[in-house]
Amino acid sequence: MRLTLGRLSARVDVQGAELRSLKCGDDEYLWQDEARVWPHSAPILFPFVGRLKGRGFRHAGRFHAMPIHGFAAQQRFDCLERRDHRLLLQLRDNLATYEAYPFRFCLQVCFTLQADGLRVDYEIRNEGSEMLPFTLGSHPAFALGAGPLDAWQLLFDQAELPEVYRLDGELLATEPGPLHFEAAQAIRLGPRLFDDDALIFKHIRSRRLTLRHRERGTRLCLHTGGAPHLGLWARPAAAYLCIEPWFGVDEDARASLELAEKPGLIRIAAGQRFATGYRVELVGTVT
């Protein structure tokens, strides 16, 4: 489904409610899927971010298998509203989701083109009678184009600890490792940065992340919506960067298989809702 506002356009797939294109004129900002590298562009991570210990969880005496990043990306969403510049999609629990995740829920995703970019809003409602536990994450991949990857840097708007979590096998390491920041709280990209998979920042202070080229200047800013954690990832040496605001992280070896004992989950009571989102500011655009 295509959205337009002046020179801006976006394309969203109802499969997974996945943002597939974000353009200003002919300039594409989003990674265009190449099956040989990574066939996605902005999957939604729900009801879990990352990997669960044991590849699933126990609830009410039963084990439920759960794929990495949950199942939302594999589900077809319903269209509730469509305007030229706005699209509202919805996923409700169904037979397939209930087998993996035995809870009643409604996940709505709203895409809105604005004068300077795109806003993505989420709302999760608990439609059952028990507490709804989940984590939620965004996974937009921004195209870097041709040229050396180390010409790019990502700037944080607040001072962050010089440490990052990486994967230890299939799970998150229990302790962080060191990370080198350049001046002005910047990370320089490069072909080897993701040789050991993602960089995961816990409890970040920054609310705005700026993707900048050393010659061409700022490309875009991502406003995290207050997400407490952040993932950065790409296939090694691939010309894109995933900037991922997360409400939750991968589990480490200390995690319990029991869902009720897992820390760091968002839990909302019956009839309640949780709302968040992120915004992509395309610097210099004019509608």
C-alpha positions as CSV (number, residue, x, y, z in Angstrom):
1,M,0.0,0.0,0.0
2,R,1.4,3.4,-1.1
3,L,1.3,6.6,0.9
4,T,2.1,10.1,-0.5
5,L,2.5,13.6,0.9
6,G,4.1,16.2,-1.5
7,R,7.5,14.8,-2.6
8,L,7.4,12.1,0.1
9,S,6.1,8.6,-0.4
10,A,6.1,5.3,1.5
11,R,5.1,1.8,0.8
12,V,3.8,-0.7,3.4
13,D,3.2,-4.4,3.1
14,V,0.2,-5.8,4.9
15,Q,2.3,-8.9,5.4
16,G,3.9,-8.1,8.8
17,A,2.8,-4.5,8.5
18,E,6.3,-3.9,7.2
19,L,7.5,-0.6,5.9
20,R,9.1,-1.4,2.5
21,S,10.0,2.0,1.1
22,L,10.4,5.6,2.2
23,K,11.3,8.1,-0.5
24,C,11.7,11.8,-1.0
25,G,11.3,12.2,-4.7
26,D,13.5,9.5,-6.3
27,D,15.8,9.2,-3.2
28,E,15.2,5.9,-1.4
29,Y,16.0,5.9,2.3
30,L,15.1,2.4,3.2
31,W,17.0,-0.8,2.4
32,Q,15.5,-2.6,-0.6
33,D,15.3,-6.3,-0.1
34,E,17.9,-8.5,-1.7
35,A,17.3,-12.1,-0.8
36,R,21.0,-12.9,-1.0
37,V,21.7,-10.4,1.8
38,W,18.6,-9.7,3.9
39,P,15.1,-9.9,2.5
40,H,13.5,-7.4,4.9
41,S,13.4,-3.6,5.4
42,A,11.6,-2.9,8.7
43,P,10.0,-5.9,10.4
44,I,8.0,-5.4,13.7
45,L,9.3,-7.4,16.7
46,F,6.3,-8.8,18.7
47,P,5.5,-10.4,21.1
48,F,9.2,-10.8,21.9
49,V,12.3,-9.0,20.9
50,G,15.3,-11.2,20.1
51,R,15.9,-14.7,21.2
52,L,14.3,-16.5,24.1
53,K,16.3,-19.0,26.1
54,G,15.2,-22.5,25.0
55,R,13.5,-20.9,22.0
56,G,10.3,-20.5,23.8
57,F,8.6,-20.2,27.2
58,R,6.5,-22.1,29.7
59,H,3.1,-20.8,30.7
60,A,0.4,-22.6,32.7
61,G,2.4,-25.8,32.6
62,R,2.8,-25.8,28.8
63,F,5.8,-25.0,26.6
64,H,5.3,-22.6,23.7
65,A,7.9,-22.4,20.9
66,M,8.7,-18.8,19.8
67,P,10.8,-17.8,16.8
68,I,13.4,-15.0,17.1
69,H,11.7,-11.6,17.2
70,G,8.2,-13.2,17.6
71,F,5.6,-13.8,14.9
72,A,4.3,-10.4,13.9
73,A,6.4,-10.3,10.8
74,Q,4.9,-13.6,9.5
75,Q,1.3,-12.4,10.1
76,R,-1.0,-10.7,7.6
77,F,-2.5,-7.5,9.1
78,D,-6.0,-6.1,8.4
79,C,-6.4,-2.6,7.0
80,L,-8.6,-0.4,9.2
81,E,-8.0,3.0,7.6
82,R,-6.3,4.2,4.5
83,R,-5.8,7.9,3.4
84,D,-3.3,9.4,1.0
85,H,-0.7,10.0,3.8
86,R,-1.9,7.7,6.6
87,L,-2.4,3.9,7.0
88,L,-3.8,2.0,10.0
89,L,-3.2,-1.8,10.2
90,Q,-4.3,-4.3,12.8
91,L,-3.3,-7.8,14.0
92,R,-5.5,-9.7,16.4
93,D,-4.9,-13.0,18.1
94,N,-5.9,-16.0,16.0
95,L,-5.6,-19.7,16.0
96,A,-2.0,-19.6,14.7
97,T,-0.8,-16.9,17.2
98,Y,-2.6,-18.5,20.1
99,E,-0.7,-21.8,19.7
100,A,2.6,-19.9,20.2
101,Y,1.3,-17.2,22.5
102,P,-1.9,-18.0,24.4
103,F,-3.1,-14.5,25.0
104,R,-5.8,-12.3,23.6
105,F,-4.4,-9.1,22.1
106,C,-4.8,-6.4,19.4
107,L,-1.8,-4.8,17.9
108,Q,-2.4,-1.7,15.8
109,V,0.3,0.0,13.7
110,C,-0.2,3.5,12.2
111,F,2.0,4.9,9.5
112,T,1.7,8.7,8.9
113,L,3.7,10.7,6.5
114,Q,4.6,14.2,7.9
115,A,6.2,17.2,6.3
116,D,9.7,16.1,7.3
117,G,9.4,12.3,7.2
118,L,7.4,9.4,8.7
119,R,5.8,8.6,12.0
120,V,5.1,5.0,13.1
121,D,2.8,4.5,16.1
122,Y,1.9,1.3,17.9
123,E,-0.9,0.5,20.2
124,I,-1.3,-2.9,22.0
125,R,-4.5,-3.7,23.8
126,N,-5.1,-6.5,26.2
127,E,-8.3,-8.1,25.1
128,G,-8.1,-11.1,27.5
129,S,-8.8,-11.6,31.2
130,E,-5.3,-12.1,32.4
131,M,-2.1,-10.0,32.4
132,L,-0.7,-9.5,28.9
133,P,3.2,-9.9,28.9
134,F,5.3,-8.9,25.9
135,T,8.2,-7.0,24.5
136,L,8.1,-4.8,21.4
137,G,10.7,-3.6,18.9
138,S,11.2,-1.8,15.6
139,H,13.8,-2.8,13.0
140,P,14.0,-0.2,10.2
141,A,17.0,-0.7,7.9
142,F,18.3,2.5,6.3
143,A,20.1,2.3,2.9
144,L,23.7,3.7,2.9
145,G,24.3,3.5,-0.9
146,A,27.5,3.0,-2.7
147,G,30.9,4.0,-1.2
148,P,32.9,3.1,1.9
149,L,30.9,2.2,5.0
150,D,33.4,4.0,7.2
151,A,32.3,7.3,5.7
152,W,29.2,6.9,7.9
153,Q,28.7,7.5,11.6
154,L,25.8,7.3,14.0
155,L,25.5,10.1,16.6
156,F,23.8,9.8,19.9
157,D,22.2,12.9,21.4
158,Q,23.2,12.0,25.0
159,A,26.3,10.7,26.6
160,E,26.2,6.9,26.8
161,L,28.3,4.3,28.6
162,P,31.1,3.1,26.4
163,E,29.8,-0.5,26.5
164,V,27.7,-2.8,24.4
165,Y,26.1,-6.2,24.7
166,R,26.7,-8.8,22.0
167,L,25.5,-12.3,21.5
168,D,27.2,-15.3,23.2
169,G,26.1,-18.2,21.0
170,E,22.3,-17.9,20.6
171,L,21.8,-15.8,23.7
172,L,22.9,-12.4,24.9
173,A,26.1,-12.2,26.8
174,T,25.6,-11.7,30.6
175,E,28.1,-8.8,30.7
176,P,28.8,-6.0,28.3
177,G,32.0,-5.4,26.4
178,P,33.8,-2.2,25.6
179,L,32.8,0.1,22.8
180,H,34.8,3.0,21.3
181,F,32.9,6.2,20.8
182,E,34.4,8.9,18.6
183,A,34.1,12.5,19.6
184,A,30.6,13.9,20.0
185,Q,29.2,10.5,21.0
186,A,29.5,8.9,17.5
187,I,30.0,5.4,16.3
188,R,31.9,5.0,13.0
189,L,30.4,2.3,10.8
190,G,32.6,-0.1,8.9
191,P,32.7,-3.4,7.1
192,R,33.7,-5.3,10.3
193,L,31.5,-3.6,12.9
194,F,28.9,-6.4,12.8
195,D,31.1,-9.4,12.3
196,D,30.0,-10.6,15.7
197,D,26.3,-9.8,15.1
198,A,24.3,-6.9,16.6
199,L,25.4,-4.2,19.0
200,I,22.8,-4.0,21.9
201,F,22.6,-1.0,24.2
202,K,20.7,-1.4,27.4
203,H,19.1,1.6,29.2
204,I,20.1,4.3,26.7
205,R,19.6,7.9,27.5
206,S,19.5,9.1,23.9
207,R,16.2,9.9,22.2
208,R,17.5,11.0,18.9
209,L,20.0,9.2,16.7
210,T,21.6,10.9,13.7
211,L,22.9,9.1,10.6
212,R,25.6,11.3,9.0
213,H,28.0,11.0,6.1
214,R,31.4,12.7,6.5
215,E,31.1,14.5,3.2
216,R,27.4,14.7,2.4
217,G,26.3,15.5,5.9
218,T,23.3,14.4,7.9
219,R,21.1,11.8,6.1
220,L,18.3,11.3,8.7
221,C,17.4,11.4,12.4
222,L,15.5,8.6,14.1
223,H,13.5,9.7,17.2
224,T,13.2,6.6,19.4
225,G,9.9,7.4,21.2
226,G,11.7,6.9,24.6
227,A,12.6,3.2,24.0
228,P,14.9,2.1,26.8
229,H,17.1,-0.1,24.6
230,L,18.6,0.0,21.2
231,G,19.9,-2.5,18.7
232,L,22.2,-1.7,15.8
233,W,22.7,-4.4,13.1
234,A,23.5,-5.2,9.5
235,R,24.8,-8.2,7.6
236,P,28.6,-7.8,7.7
237,A,29.8,-5.3,5.0
238,A,26.2,-4.8,3.7
239,A,25.3,-1.2,2.7
240,Y,22.5,-0.5,5.3
241,L,22.1,0.1,9.0
242,C,19.3,-1.1,11.2
243,I,18.6,1.4,14.0
244,E,16.2,-0.4,16.3
245,P,14.4,1.1,19.3
246,W,13.4,-1.7,21.6
247,F,11.2,-2.3,24.6
248,G,13.0,-5.5,25.6
249,V,16.2,-7.3,24.6
250,D,17.4,-10.8,23.9
251,E,17.5,-13.1,26.9
252,D,20.8,-14.4,28.4
253,A,21.7,-17.7,29.9
254,R,20.3,-16.7,33.3
255,A,16.7,-16.3,32.1
256,S,14.0,-18.6,33.4
257,L,11.8,-20.6,31.0
258,E,8.8,-19.6,33.0
259,L,7.0,-16.6,31.5
260,A,5.9,-15.4,34.9
261,E,9.5,-15.2,36.1
262,K,11.0,-13.3,33.1
263,P,12.2,-9.8,34.0
264,G,11.9,-6.8,31.6
265,L,8.6,-7.7,30.1
266,I,5.9,-5.1,29.6
267,R,2.7,-6.3,31.4
268,I,-0.7,-4.7,30.9
269,A,-3.8,-5.6,32.7
270,A,-7.1,-6.7,31.1
271,G,-8.7,-3.9,29.1
272,Q,-5.6,-1.7,29.3
273,R,-3.3,-0.6,26.4
274,F,0.3,0.3,25.7
275,A,1.3,3.0,23.2
276,T,4.6,4.0,21.7
277,G,6.2,4.7,18.4
278,Y,9.2,6.2,16.5
279,R,9.7,8.9,14.0
280,V,12.1,9.2,11.0
281,E,13.1,12.7,10.1
282,L,14.5,13.1,6.6
283,V,16.8,16.0,7.0
284,G,16.3,18.8,4.4
285,T,13.1,17.5,2.9
286,V,10.4,19.9,1.7
287,T,6.8,18.9,0.9
